[in-house]
């Protein structure tokens, strides 16, 4: 009997140990991902700071952005945001005296770039305190006098109306939040205003378009690498 038990232990115990390690690692990574996802659309004051610079150039204009841990796309400018900005700029070269709102603007890439290139007046809102602080610094760093940033949980502190609302919505915050950002934009648009946004086809671009058709005339302006840039006008 002792021989049988010894053989059983020799065969199965290593497998049990290995399985336990896999389960522990899976739980660890799930918790880690949860923390990482939390950071960029909420606030974590205990997260260690690590400022870095990100460089960008469009239409021969150079930009420098300060980024940090706990904000979206902290190491580089994400492709979706670049596609959204560059598509918008192609359609709108100069927007003197027009007003634009960048929702969930993070450290300010979308709003600051559009502001400098179009000469519009741009407001940027975000809920993340670290992102807001970075955005304030980036506005000064890039010398953008007609751009401001303030804290707002989506449109909670937004009082004005705008010709354009633009956003790369926080997909990981959930579809309910994304649809709230897009649906409620109409309450803050001028009569002939436009909502511009970008979503990946694998993150619900088509279903989002269908949901918005109830209150917007919506069209696809650009498609690239699975990302769709939409323009929506109040119907």
C-alpha positions in Angstrom: 0.0 0.0 0.0 2.8 2.4 0.9 4.3 1.8 -2.5 1.1 2.7 -4.3 0.7 5.9 -2.2 4.3 6.8 -3.0 3.7 6.3 -6.7 0.5 8.3 -6.6 2.2 11.1 -4.8 5.1 11.1 -7.2 2.9 11.3 -10.3 0.1 13.7 -9.2 1.7 16.0 -6.6 3.9 17.9 -9.0 0.8 18.4 -11.2 -1.2 19.8 -8.3 1.7 22.1 -7.4 1.9 23.3 -11.0 -1.9 23.8 -11.2 -1.9 25.8 -7.9 0.9 28.1 -9.3 -1.2 28.7 -12.4 -4.3 29.6 -10.3 -2.3 31.9 -8.1 -0.7 33.6 -11.1 -4.1 34.0 -12.8 -5.6 35.6 -9.7 -2.5 37.9 -9.4 -2.8 39.0 -13.0 -6.6 39.6 -12.7 -6.1 41.8 -9.7 -3.2 43.6 -11.4 -5.3 44.2 -14.5 -8.1 45.4 -12.4 -5.8 48.0 -10.7 -4.4 49.1 -14.0 -7.8 49.5 -15.6 -9.0 51.5 -12.6 -6.3 54.1 -12.8 -7.0 56.0 -15.9 -10.6 56.8 -15.4 -10.7 57.0 -11.6 -8.2 58.4 -9.0 -5.5 56.5 -7.2 -3.5 58.9 -5.1 -1.2 56.2 -3.9 0.1 55.4 -7.4 3.8 56.2 -7.7 4.6 59.0 -10.2 7.0 58.5 -13.1 6.8 61.5 -15.4 7.9 61.0 -19.0 7.8 63.0 -22.2 5.9 62.1 -25.4 6.6 63.9 -28.7 4.2 64.4 -31.6 4.2 66.4 -34.9 1.4 67.3 -37.3 1.4 69.8 -40.1 5.0 70.8 -39.2 3.9 71.8 -35.7 5.7 70.0 -32.9 4.1 69.1 -29.5 5.5 67.8 -26.3 3.3 66.1 -23.7 4.1 65.1 -20.2 2.6 61.8 -19.1 2.6 59.6 -16.0 1.5 56.4 -14.4 -2.2 56.2 -13.9 -3.3 57.9 -17.1 -4.5 56.5 -20.4 -1.8 55.6 -23.0 1.0 56.7 -20.6 4.0 55.7 -22.8 2.8 56.8 -26.3 0.0 58.5 -28.1 -2.5 55.7 -29.0 -3.4 55.1 -32.6 -7.1 55.8 -32.2 -6.5 59.2 -30.7 -4.1 60.1 -33.5 -6.6 58.9 -36.1 -9.4 60.9 -34.6 -7.3 64.1 -34.4 -5.8 63.8 -37.9 -9.2 63.1 -39.4 -10.8 66.0 -37.6 -8.0 68.4 -38.7 -8.4 67.3 -42.4 -12.0 68.4 -42.2 -11.5 71.6 -40.1 -8.3 73.6 -40.8 -9.3 76.8 -39.0 -12.0 77.2 -36.4 -11.4 80.7 -35.1 -13.8 81.6 -32.2 -15.5 78.2 -32.4 -15.9 76.2 -29.1 -14.8 72.6 -28.7 -15.2 70.2 -25.8 -12.8 67.2 -25.4 -14.5 64.7 -23.1 -12.2 62.4 -21.1 -9.2 64.2 -22.5 -6.5 62.7 -20.2 -3.2 64.5 -20.4 -4.6 66.6 -23.2 -3.3 65.2 -26.5 -6.6 65.6 -28.4 -7.7 68.9 -27.1 -4.3 70.6 -27.1 -3.4 69.5 -30.6 -6.8 70.5 -32.1 -6.7 73.8 -30.2 -3.3 74.8 -31.6 -3.9 73.7 -35.1 -7.4 75.1 -35.6 -7.1 78.1 -33.3 -10.5 77.2 -31.7 -11.3 77.6 -28.0 -11.1 74.3 -26.3 -12.3 72.9 -23.0 -11.0 69.6 -21.8 -12.7 67.6 -19.0 -11.6 64.5 -17.1 -12.3 62.8 -13.8 -8.7 61.7 -13.2 -6.9 64.3 -11.0 -3.5 63.3 -12.2 -4.6 63.6 -15.8 -6.0 67.1 -15.1 -2.7 68.2 -13.5 -0.7 66.9 -16.5 -3.1 68.6 -18.9 -2.6 71.9 -17.1 1.1 71.5 -17.5 0.9 70.5 -21.1 -1.3 73.5 -22.0 1.5 75.7 -20.6 4.3 73.6 -22.1 2.8 73.9 -25.6 1.8 77.6 -25.1 -1.9 77.2 -25.7 -3.7 80.3 -24.3 -7.2 79.5 -25.6 -7.4 76.0 -23.9 -8.5 75.1 -20.4 -9.1 72.0 -18.4 -11.3 71.3 -15.5 -12.6 68.3 -13.5 -15.9 66.8 -14.5 -17.5 63.4 -14.3 -18.5 63.3 -17.9 -20.8 66.4 -18.3 -21.5 67.0 -14.6 -19.6 70.3 -14.4 -20.1 71.3 -18.1 -22.3 74.4 -18.3 -21.6 75.7 -21.9 -22.6 74.5 -25.3 -20.2 73.7 -28.1 -19.9 73.6 -31.8 -17.9 70.3 -31.5 -17.6 67.6 -28.9 -14.8 65.2 -29.5 -13.8 62.1 -27.6 -11.9 58.8 -27.6 -14.3 57.3 -25.0 -12.9 55.1 -22.2 -14.0 51.7 -23.5 -12.7 49.9 -20.4 -15.0 52.0 -18.2 -17.9 49.9 -19.7 -20.5 50.3 -22.4 -22.9 52.1 -20.1 -20.4 54.9 -19.5 -19.4 55.1 -23.2 -23.0 55.4 -24.3 -23.7 58.0 -21.6 -20.8 60.1 -23.0 -22.1 59.8 -26.5 -25.8 60.1 -25.9 -25.6 63.1 -23.5 -23.3 65.0 -25.8 -26.4 66.3 -27.7 -27.4 68.3 -24.6 -24.2 70.2 -24.8 -24.0 70.8 -28.6 -25.1 73.9 -30.5 -28.0 73.6 -32.8 -25.8 72.6 -35.7 -23.1 71.0 -33.6 -21.2 67.8 -34.2 -20.0 64.9 -32.0 -16.8 63.3 -33.2 -15.6 60.0 -31.7 -13.5 56.9 -32.4 -14.2 53.2 -31.5 -12.7 49.9 -32.7 -14.8 47.5 -34.5 -14.0 44.8 -31.9 -15.1 47.1 -29.1 -18.6 47.7 -30.4 -18.3 50.3 -33.2 -21.3 48.9 -35.2 -23.6 48.4 -32.2 -22.7 51.8 -30.9 -23.5 53.4 -34.2 -26.9 51.6 -34.2 -27.7 52.8 -30.7 -26.9 56.4 -31.6 -29.0 56.4 -34.7 -32.1 57.0 -32.5 -31.0 60.6 -31.9 -28.2 61.4 -34.3 -27.5 61.4 -38.0 -24.3 59.5 -37.9 -21.7 58.7 -40.5 -18.3 57.0 -40.7 -15.7 59.6 -41.7 -12.6 57.3 -41.6 -11.6 53.7 -41.1 -8.1 52.4 -40.3 -6.7 49.3 -38.6 -10.1 48.4 -37.2 -10.9 51.9 -35.9 -13.9 53.9 -37.0 -14.0 57.7 -36.8 -17.7 58.8 -36.5 -19.3 62.2 -37.0 -22.8 62.5 -35.4 -25.2 65.4 -35.9 -28.5 65.9 -33.9 -31.3 64.5 -36.1 
